[in-house]
């Protein structure tokens, strides 16, 4: 599974609509409205690197109200949730 984190700058007057449109795209698992220099963070989870390009370049960047994006590819996942799940195997 490939995970990409996409920082999105959007038209400030349309952030909720932009977030909903992005969240509806195939390959997008979550969208967060955030503070700071960017407006939204979209989490992309796909099976191949080529799919990241399809989601970001072919779809997300074309959502009306998106002014720019910056994409980061995750190498590894470190998560308390993942660790708790792994240690809980067989405890049912």
N, CA, C and O atoms as CSV, one atom per row, in Angstrom:
chain,resi,resn,atom,element,x,y,z
A,1,UNK,N,N,0.844,-1.174,0.000
A,1,UNK,CA,C,0.000,0.000,0.000
A,1,UNK,C,C,0.892,1.240,0.000
A,1,UNK,O,O,1.801,1.358,0.821
A,2,UNK,N,N,0.630,2.149,-0.910
A,2,UNK,CA,C,1.351,3.411,-1.009
A,2,UNK,C,C,0.510,4.481,-0.316
A,2,UNK,O,O,-0.682,4.623,-0.586
A,3,UNK,N,N,1.153,5.233,0.583
A,3,UNK,CA,C,0.474,6.344,1.240
A,3,UNK,C,C,1.142,7.636,0.819
A,3,UNK,O,O,2.365,7.766,0.881
A,4,UNK,N,N,0.335,8.587,0.391
A,4,UNK,CA,C,0.824,9.921,0.051
A,4,UNK,C,C,0.055,10.936,0.882
A,4,UNK,O,O,-1.151,10.808,1.096
A,5,UNK,N,N,0.780,11.946,1.346
A,5,UNK,CA,C,0.179,13.040,2.099
A,5,UNK,C,C,0.229,14.256,1.184
A,5,UNK,O,O,1.301,14.656,0.728
A,6,UNK,N,N,-0.932,14.839,0.919
A,6,UNK,CA,C,-0.996,15.960,-0.020
A,6,UNK,C,C,-1.426,17.212,0.732
A,6,UNK,O,O,-2.510,17.260,1.313
A,7,UNK,N,N,-0.552,18.234,0.715
A,7,UNK,CA,C,-0.881,19.541,1.274
A,7,UNK,C,C,-1.611,20.321,0.191
A,7,UNK,O,O,-1.140,20.412,-0.943
A,8,UNK,N,N,-2.751,20.877,0.540
A,8,UNK,CA,C,-3.593,21.554,-0.446
A,8,UNK,C,C,-3.841,22.997,-0.022
A,8,UNK,O,O,-4.274,23.258,1.101
A,9,UNK,N,N,-3.565,23.925,-0.924
A,9,UNK,CA,C,-3.989,25.312,-0.749
A,9,UNK,C,C,-5.257,25.470,-1.577
A,9,UNK,O,O,-5.323,25.052,-2.733
A,10,UNK,N,N,-6.260,26.084,-0.958
A,10,UNK,CA,C,-7.565,26.179,-1.615
A,10,UNK,C,C,-8.119,27.593,-1.490
A,10,UNK,O,O,-7.655,28.390,-0.674
A,11,UNK,N,N,-9.109,27.882,-2.306
A,11,UNK,CA,C,-9.861,29.128,-2.210
A,11,UNK,C,C,-10.499,29.161,-0.824
A,11,UNK,O,O,-11.325,28.308,-0.500
A,12,UNK,N,N,-10.120,30.140,-0.010
A,12,UNK,CA,C,-10.553,30.199,1.385
A,12,UNK,C,C,-12.073,30.203,1.521
A,12,UNK,O,O,-12.605,29.648,2.481
A,13,UNK,N,N,-12.761,30.807,0.595
A,13,UNK,CA,C,-14.219,30.876,0.664
A,13,UNK,C,C,-14.885,29.541,0.347
A,13,UNK,O,O,-16.083,29.376,0.576
A,14,UNK,N,N,-14.114,28.585,-0.180
A,14,UNK,CA,C,-14.692,27.317,-0.625
A,14,UNK,C,C,-14.069,26.102,0.056
A,14,UNK,O,O,-14.232,24.989,-0.445
A,15,UNK,N,N,-13.378,26.262,1.151
A,15,UNK,CA,C,-12.660,25.148,1.784
A,15,UNK,C,C,-13.576,23.958,2.076
A,15,UNK,O,O,-13.204,22.835,1.736
A,16,UNK,N,N,-14.748,24.138,2.686
A,16,UNK,CA,C,-15.583,22.948,2.949
A,16,UNK,C,C,-15.997,22.207,1.675
A,16,UNK,O,O,-15.995,20.976,1.650
A,17,UNK,N,N,-16.349,22.940,0.629
A,17,UNK,CA,C,-16.753,22.300,-0.631
A,17,UNK,C,C,-15.578,21.607,-1.295
A,17,UNK,O,O,-15.725,20.510,-1.834
A,18,UNK,N,N,-14.405,22.243,-1.259
A,18,UNK,CA,C,-13.197,21.638,-1.835
A,18,UNK,C,C,-12.853,20.359,-1.078
A,18,UNK,O,O,-12.539,19.339,-1.691
A,19,UNK,N,N,-12.911,20.412,0.250
A,19,UNK,CA,C,-12.598,19.232,1.069
A,19,UNK,C,C,-13.543,18.085,0.754
A,19,UNK,O,O,-13.107,16.941,0.620
A,20,UNK,N,N,-14.828,18.375,0.635
A,20,UNK,CA,C,-15.797,17.323,0.315
A,20,UNK,C,C,-15.553,16.731,-1.061
A,20,UNK,O,O,-15.665,15.519,-1.241
A,21,UNK,N,N,-15.220,17.576,-2.041
A,21,UNK,CA,C,-14.953,17.084,-3.394
A,21,UNK,C,C,-13.712,16.198,-3.414
A,21,UNK,O,O,-13.690,15.170,-4.090
A,22,UNK,N,N,-12.685,16.595,-2.677
A,22,UNK,CA,C,-11.464,15.787,-2.611
A,22,UNK,C,C,-11.739,14.465,-1.902
A,22,UNK,O,O,-11.282,13.415,-2.352
A,23,UNK,N,N,-12.483,14.511,-0.801
A,23,UNK,CA,C,-12.790,13.298,-0.035
A,23,UNK,C,C,-13.571,12.284,-0.862
A,23,UNK,O,O,-13.497,11.084,-0.597
A,24,UNK,N,N,-14.309,12.746,-1.850
A,24,UNK,CA,C,-15.111,11.857,-2.691
A,24,UNK,C,C,-14.287,11.158,-3.774
A,24,UNK,O,O,-14.794,10.249,-4.431
A,25,UNK,N,N,-13.044,11.554,-3.974
A,25,UNK,CA,C,-12.212,10.960,-5.027
A,25,UNK,C,C,-11.763,9.553,-4.635
A,25,UNK,O,O,-11.456,9.295,-3.472
A,26,UNK,N,N,-11.728,8.651,-5.608
A,26,UNK,CA,C,-11.185,7.308,-5.384
A,26,UNK,C,C,-9.718,7.432,-4.998
A,26,UNK,O,O,-8.966,8.173,-5.632
A,27,UNK,N,N,-9.315,6.717,-3.970
A,27,UNK,CA,C,-7.935,6.744,-3.515
A,27,UNK,C,C,-7.692,7.693,-2.353
A,27,UNK,O,O,-6.644,7.631,-1.711
A,28,UNK,N,N,-8.645,8.565,-2.078
A,28,UNK,CA,C,-8.513,9.496,-0.955
A,28,UNK,C,C,-9.195,8.869,0.256
A,28,UNK,O,O,-10.389,8.571,0.218
A,29,UNK,N,N,-8.426,8.667,1.341
A,29,UNK,CA,C,-9.006,8.042,2.527
A,29,UNK,C,C,-9.512,9.059,3.537
A,29,UNK,O,O,-10.510,8.810,4.213
A,30,UNK,N,N,-8.845,10.194,3.649
A,30,UNK,CA,C,-9.258,11.234,4.587
A,30,UNK,C,C,-8.843,12.592,4.058
A,30,UNK,O,O,-7.913,12.707,3.260
A,31,UNK,N,N,-9.552,13.627,4.517
A,31,UNK,CA,C,-9.162,15.010,4.249
A,31,UNK,C,C,-9.319,15.772,5.558
A,31,UNK,O,O,-10.356,15.693,6.216
A,32,UNK,N,N,-8.278,16.510,5.926
A,32,UNK,CA,C,-8.291,17.289,7.156
A,32,UNK,C,C,-8.227,18.773,6.827
A,32,UNK,O,O,-7.433,19.190,5.984
A,33,UNK,N,N,-9.042,19.555,7.475
A,33,UNK,CA,C,-8.936,21.007,7.437
A,33,UNK,C,C,-7.962,21.390,8.538
A,33,UNK,O,O,-8.138,20.971,9.683
A,34,UNK,N,N,-6.933,22.179,8.219
A,34,UNK,CA,C,-5.865,22.454,9.173
A,34,UNK,C,C,-5.539,23.942,9.255
A,34,UNK,O,O,-5.950,24.732,8.406
A,35,UNK,N,N,-4.796,24.301,10.290
A,35,UNK,CA,C,-4.309,25.670,10.417
A,35,UNK,C,C,-2.919,25.762,9.817
A,35,UNK,O,O,-2.267,24.743,9.591
A,36,UNK,N,N,-2.465,26.968,9.561
A,36,UNK,CA,C,-1.109,27.167,9.076
A,36,UNK,C,C,-1.071,27.624,7.636
A,36,UNK,O,O,-2.017,28.238,7.142
A,37,UNK,N,N,0.021,27.324,6.968
A,37,UNK,CA,C,0.263,27.796,5.607
A,37,UNK,C,C,-0.557,27.071,4.552
A,37,UNK,O,O,-0.683,27.551,3.426
A,38,UNK,N,N,-1.115,25.922,4.906
A,38,UNK,CA,C,-1.959,25.187,3.967
A,38,UNK,C,C,-3.370,25.116,4.526
A,38,UNK,O,O,-3.592,25.402,5.703
A,39,UNK,N,N,-4.311,24.739,3.695
A,39,UNK,CA,C,-5.715,24.716,4.104
A,39,UNK,C,C,-6.231,23.312,4.402
A,39,UNK,O,O,-7.041,23.115,5.308
A,40,UNK,N,N,-5.750,22.334,3.624
A,40,UNK,CA,C,-6.240,20.963,3.747
A,40,UNK,C,C,-5.073,19.990,3.644
A,40,UNK,O,O,-4.064,20.277,3.001
A,41,UNK,N,N,-5.224,18.847,4.281
A,41,UNK,CA,C,-4.298,17.727,4.084
A,41,UNK,C,C,-5.138,16.542,3.638
A,41,UNK,O,O,-6.095,16.156,4.310
A,42,UNK,N,N,-4.769,15.967,2.495
A,42,UNK,CA,C,-5.468,14.796,1.966
A,42,UNK,C,C,-4.552,13.586,2.092
A,42,UNK,O,O,-3.378,13.639,1.726
A,43,UNK,N,N,-5.103,12.502,2.612
A,43,UNK,CA,C,-4.370,11.245,2.722
A,43,UNK,C,C,-4.781,10.364,1.549
A,43,UNK,O,O,-5.961,10.066,1.364
A,44,UNK,N,N,-3.799,9.956,0.768
A,44,UNK,CA,C,-4.024,9.116,-0.409
A,44,UNK,C,C,-3.486,7.730,-0.092
A,44,UNK,O,O,-2.346,7.591,0.351
A,45,UNK,N,N,-4.299,6.706,-0.315
A,45,UNK,CA,C,-3.850,5.327,-0.084
A,45,UNK,C,C,-4.216,4.512,-1.330
A,45,UNK,O,O,-5.388,4.286,-1.631
A,46,UNK,N,N,-3.167,4.078,-2.041
A,46,UNK,CA,C,-3.352,3.352,-3.301
A,46,UNK,C,C,-2.367,2.193,-3.373
A,46,UNK,O,O,-1.460,2.090,-2.547
A,47,UNK,N,N,-2.544,1.333,-4.349
A,47,UNK,CA,C,-1.698,0.139,-4.427
A,47,UNK,C,C,-0.408,0.340,-5.220
A,47,UNK,O,O,0.555,-0.397,-5.008
A,48,UNK,N,N,-0.362,1.322,-6.132
A,48,UNK,CA,C,0.831,1.521,-6.971
A,48,UNK,C,C,1.187,3.000,-7.023
A,48,UNK,O,O,0.324,3.865,-6.870
A,49,UNK,N,N,2.473,3.282,-7.242
A,49,UNK,CA,C,2.906,4.670,-7.366
A,49,UNK,C,C,2.194,5.392,-8.510
A,49,UNK,O,O,1.879,6.578,-8.411
A,50,UNK,N,N,1.947,4.662,-9.590
A,50,UNK,CA,C,1.260,5.275,-10.730
A,50,UNK,C,C,-0.127,5.776,-10.326
A,50,UNK,O,O,-0.629,6.755,-10.879
A,51,UNK,N,N,-0.737,5.098,-9.361
A,51,UNK,CA,C,-2.068,5.497,-8.906
A,51,UNK,C,C,-2.032,6.832,-8.166
A,51,UNK,O,O,-3.009,7.580,-8.186
A,52,UNK,N,N,-0.906,7.132,-7.513
A,52,UNK,CA,C,-0.773,8.432,-6.849
A,52,UNK,C,C,-0.881,9.535,-7.893
A,52,UNK,O,O,-1.568,10.534,-7.684
A,53,UNK,N,N,-0.203,9.350,-9.009
A,53,UNK,CA,C,-0.251,10.350,-10.077
A,53,UNK,C,C,-1.669,10.515,-10.605
A,53,UNK,O,O,-2.109,11.633,-10.873
A,54,UNK,N,N,-2.380,9.409,-10.756
A,54,UNK,CA,C,-3.753,9.501,-11.242
A,54,UNK,C,C,-4.641,10.272,-10.265
A,54,UNK,O,O,-5.436,11.117,-10.678
A,55,UNK,N,N,-4.504,9.981,-8.970
A,55,UNK,CA,C,-5.347,10.652,-7.979
A,55,UNK,C,C,-4.985,12.129,-7.887
A,55,UNK,O,O,-5.861,12.991,-7.952
A,56,UNK,N,N,-3.685,12.425,-7.736
A,56,UNK,CA,C,-3.273,13.811,-7.497
A,56,UNK,C,C,-3.302,14.631,-8.782
A,56,UNK,O,O,-4.006,15.638,-8.859
A,57,UNK,N,N,-2.550,14.211,-9.781
A,57,UNK,CA,C,-2.420,15.023,-10.996
A,57,UNK,C,C,-3.668,15.016,-11.860
A,57,UNK,O,O,-4.029,16.039,-12.441
A,58,UNK,N,N,-4.329,13.872,-11.948
A,58,UNK,CA,C,-5.471,13.771,-12.853
A,58,UNK,C,C,-6.800,14.143,-12.213
A,58,UNK,O,O,-7.755,14.453,-12.925
A,59,UNK,N,N,-6.885,14.118,-10.881
A,59,UNK,CA,C,-8.174,14.372,-10.233
A,59,UNK,C,C,-8.119,15.495,-9.206
A,59,UNK,O,O,-8.802,16.508,-9.358
A,60,UNK,N,N,-7.311,15.324,-8.162
A,60,UNK,CA,C,-7.304,16.281,-7.060
A,60,UNK,C,C,-6.931,17.684,-7.530
A,60,UNK,O,O,-7.590,18.656,-7.162
A,61,UNK,N,N,-5.890,17.792,-8.333
A,61,UNK,CA,C,-5.464,19.111,-8.823
A,61,UNK,C,C,-6.519,19.798,-9.684
A,61,UNK,O,O,-6.465,21.013,-9.877
A,62,UNK,N,N,-7.465,19.041,-10.196
A,62,UNK,CA,C,-8.500,19.606,-11.070
A,62,UNK,C,C,-9.786,19.951,-10.332
A,62,UNK,O,O,-10.742,20.425,-10.946
A,63,UNK,N,N,-9.820,19.718,-9.016
A,63,UNK,CA,C,-10.994,20.090,-8.226
A,63,UNK,C,C,-11.085,21.609,-8.211
A,63,UNK,O,O,-10.103,22.292,-7.918
A,64,UNK,N,N,-12.255,22.133,-8.524
A,64,UNK,CA,C,-12.445,23.576,-8.537
A,64,UNK,C,C,-12.211,24.133,-7.142
A,64,UNK,O,O,-12.796,23.661,-6.168
A,65,UNK,N,N,-11.353,25.139,-7.054
A,65,UNK,CA,C,-11.025,25.745,-5.774
A,65,UNK,C,C,-9.654,25.360,-5.256
A,65,UNK,O,O,-9.161,25.986,-4.318
A,66,UNK,N,N,-9.019,24.346,-5.841
A,66,UNK,CA,C,-7.650,23.966,-5.461
A,66,UNK,C,C,-6.698,24.897,-6.191
A,66,UNK,O,O,-6.724,24.978,-7.419
A,67,UNK,N,N,-5.853,25.603,-5.439
A,67,UNK,CA,C,-4.910,26.517,-6.086
A,67,UNK,C,C,-3.514,25.926,-6.218
A,67,UNK,O,O,-2.794,26.245,-7.164
A,68,UNK,N,N,-3.116,25.048,-5.259
A,68,UNK,CA,C,-1.825,24.373,-5.388
A,68,UNK,C,C,-1.783,23.170,-4.452
A,68,UNK,O,O,-2.542,23.078,-3.487
A,69,UNK,N,N,-0.861,22.239,-4.769
A,69,UNK,CA,C,-0.678,21.050,-3.935
A,69,UNK,C,C,0.809,20.771,-3.771
A,69,UNK,O,O,1.635,21.193,-4.580
A,70,UNK,N,N,1.126,20.053,-2.707
A,70,UNK,CA,C,2.481,19.560,-2.467
A,70,UNK,C,C,2.326,18.137,-1.960
A,70,UNK,O,O,1.678,17.906,-0.940
A,71,UNK,N,N,2.918,17.183,-2.667
A,71,UNK,CA,C,2.722,15.772,-2.356
A,71,UNK,C,C,3.958,15.164,-1.715
A,71,UNK,O,O,5.080,15.373,-2.175
A,72,UNK,N,N,3.732,14.405,-0.641
A,72,UNK,CA,C,4.801,13.702,0.069
A,72,UNK,C,C,4.443,12.217,0.089
A,72,UNK,O,O,3.321,11.848,0.437
A,73,UNK,N,N,5.407,11.363,-0.290
A,73,UNK,CA,C,5.205,9.920,-0.267
A,73,UNK,C,C,5.763,9.372,1.042
A,73,UNK,O,O,6.900,9.674,1.406
A,74,UNK,N,N,4.976,8.573,1.749
A,74,UNK,CA,C,5.419,7.972,3.011
A,74,UNK,C,C,6.275,6.748,2.728
A,74,UNK,O,O,5.928,5.920,1.885
A,75,UNK,N,N,7.397,6.636,3.436
A,75,UNK,CA,C,8.250,5.452,3.329
A,75,UNK,C,C,7.783,4.354,4.274
A,75,UNK,O,O,7.645,3.197,3.878
A,76,UNK,N,N,7.541,4.730,5.528
A,76,UNK,CA,C,7.124,3.779,6.559
A,76,UNK,C,C,6.020,4.418,7.385
A,76,UNK,O,O,5.883,5.640,7.441
A,77,UNK,N,N,5.241,3.563,8.021
A,77,UNK,CA,C,4.198,4.030,8.922
A,77,UNK,C,C,4.557,3.648,10.340
A,77,UNK,O,O,4.830,2.482,10.626
A,78,UNK,N,N,4.556,4.615,11.218
A,78,UNK,CA,C,4.761,4.390,12.640
A,78,UNK,C,C,3.511,4.908,13.335
A,78,UNK,O,O,3.220,6.103,13.288
A,79,UNK,N,N,2.782,4.022,13.972
A,79,UNK,CA,C,1.507,4.408,14.546
A,79,UNK,C,C,1.237,3.626,15.817
A,79,UNK,O,O,1.414,2.408,15.846
A,80,UNK,N,N,0.817,4.298,16.849
A,80,UNK,CA,C,0.429,3.613,18.080
A,80,UNK,C,C,-0.712,2.639,17.782
A,80,UNK,O,O,-0.745,1.532,18.321
A,81,UNK,N,N,-1.644,3.053,16.925
A,81,UNK,CA,C,-2.767,2.187,16.558
A,81,UNK,C,C,-2.259,0.888,15.934
A,81,UNK,O,O,-2.723,-0.194,16.295
A,82,UNK,N,N,-1.306,0.987,14.996
A,82,UNK,CA,C,-0.763,-0.206,14.345
A,82,UNK,C,C,-0.062,-1.117,15.349
A,82,UNK,O,O,-0.216,-2.337,15.293
A,83,UNK,N,N,0.709,-0.530,16.268
A,83,UNK,CA,C,1.422,-1.331,17.263
A,83,UNK,C,C,0.451,-2.023,18.209
A,83,UNK,O,O,0.636,-3.195,18.538
A,84,UNK,N,N,-0.583,-1.310,18.649
A,84,UNK,CA,C,-1.562,-1.923,19.539
A,84,UNK,C,C,-2.282,-3.072,18.851
A,84,UNK,O,O,-2.559,-4.094,19.479
A,85,UNK,N,N,-2.587,-2.918,17.576
A,85,UNK,CA,C,-3.249,-3.988,16.824
A,85,UNK,C,C,-2.348,-5.215,16.719
A,85,UNK,O,O,-2.810,-6.344,16.886
A,86,UNK,N,N,-1.073,-4.996,16.446
A,86,UNK,CA,C,-0.142,-6.116,16.293
A,86,UNK,C,C,0.017,-6.889,17.594
A,86,UNK,O,O,0.059,-8.119,17.581
A,87,UNK,N,N,0.104,-6.183,18.717
A,87,UNK,CA,C,0.285,-6.861,20.003
A,87,UNK,C,C,-1.000,-7.489,20.497
A,87,UNK,O,O,-0.968,-8.313,21.411
A,88,UNK,N,N,-2.134,-7.119,19.915
A,88,UNK,CA,C,-3.414,-7.661,20.356
A,88,UNK,C,C,-3.798,-8.926,19.584
A,88,UNK,O,O,-4.837,-9.522,19.866
A,89,UNK,N,N,-2.982,-9.341,18.623
A,89,UNK,CA,C,-3.306,-10.529,17.835
A,89,UNK,C,C,-3.437,-11.745,18.733
A,89,UNK,O,O,-2.560,-12.009,19.556
A,90,UNK,N,N,-4.509,-12.474,18.583
A,90,UNK,CA,C,-4.705,-13.708,19.320
A,90,UNK,C,C,-5.240,-13.533,20.735
A,90,UNK,O,O,-5.331,-14.505,21.485
A,91,UNK,N,N,-5.593,-12.306,21.108
A,91,UNK,CA,C,-6.065,-12.076,22.463
A,91,UNK,C,C,-7.572,-12.196,22.598
A,91,UNK,O,O,-8.097,-12.082,23.705
A,92,UNK,N,N,-8.271,-12.421,21.513
A,92,UNK,CA,C,-9.734,-12.545,21.577
A,92,UNK,C,C,-10.187,-13.831,22.209
A,92,UNK,O,O,-11.388,-14.070,22.329
